[in-house]
Amino acid sequence: IRDIITATKRIAAGDLRARTILVHDHSELGQMAQAFNHLAESLERREVEAVRSSKQIHEQRQQQEALYDLNRGITSTLDVESVLRILLDHIALLFSSYTVTVSWINPRTRLLETIASREGTGNDVSGRDLLAAGSLPLLVLQRQTLLSIADGRVDAGAADPDIFIRHGWVSYLGLPLM
């Protein structure tokens, strides 16, 4: 009984790893100890799940705030350079590792051109490789729909897996901005 009381006090104090050391036999104390240990294991699992859920909610809140700020920033100006700078800055807040390019069809040349780009390090990168990679951005514009590739290194829809491998890219997400 002292063992069960000691373990109960440890659980009450927040030590969810506390367990009884009684043998789980068919005696009443053994069955009580077994039930206590199952309860403690259940509490420990729920605590881990609660912490994980709390982290996910925090991350989602940060993403929502970044998207709200992005929307507010983009709609506050008509200057294309400012809008692109705001867009790239907010993408950096949303993703820990990324390369982003913003491309458009030049109305004079009718060619797809990169007008803004940035790598996760904050450096400017050339979108030339990505534009040449089976022209994924052009495909997005033609379809006027989202294009998502989970793993471009192995996905047949990724056009040229070597480009993904060479740049260390894994995923591709293309969104048409009309």
Long-range contacts (C-beta under 8 A, 24 or more apart in sequence): 1-29, 3-33, 4-29, 4-32, 4-33, 4-36, 7-36, 7-40, 8-36, 11-40, 11-43, 16-40, 16-43, 16-44, 16-47, 17-44, 62-93, 63-94, 66-90, 66-93, 66-94, 67-94, 80-115, 84-115, 84-116, 85-116, 87-116, 88-116, 88-118, 91-118, 92-118, 92-120, 92-122, 95-120, 96-120, 99-125, 99-130, 99-167, 99-169, 101-125, 101-127, 101-130, 101-131, 101-137, 102-177, 103-127, 103-131, 103-137, 105-141, 112-137, 112-138, 112-141, 129-163, 129-166, 129-167, 130-163, 132-160, 132-163, 133-158, 133-159, 133-160, 133-163, 133-164, 134-158, 134-159, 134-160, 135-159, 136-172, 136-174, 137-174, 139-174, 140-174, 140-175, 140-176, 141-176, 143-176, 144-176, 144-178, 145-176, 146-173, 146-174, 146-175, 146-176, 147-172, 147-173, 147-174, 148-172, 148-173, 148-174, 149-173
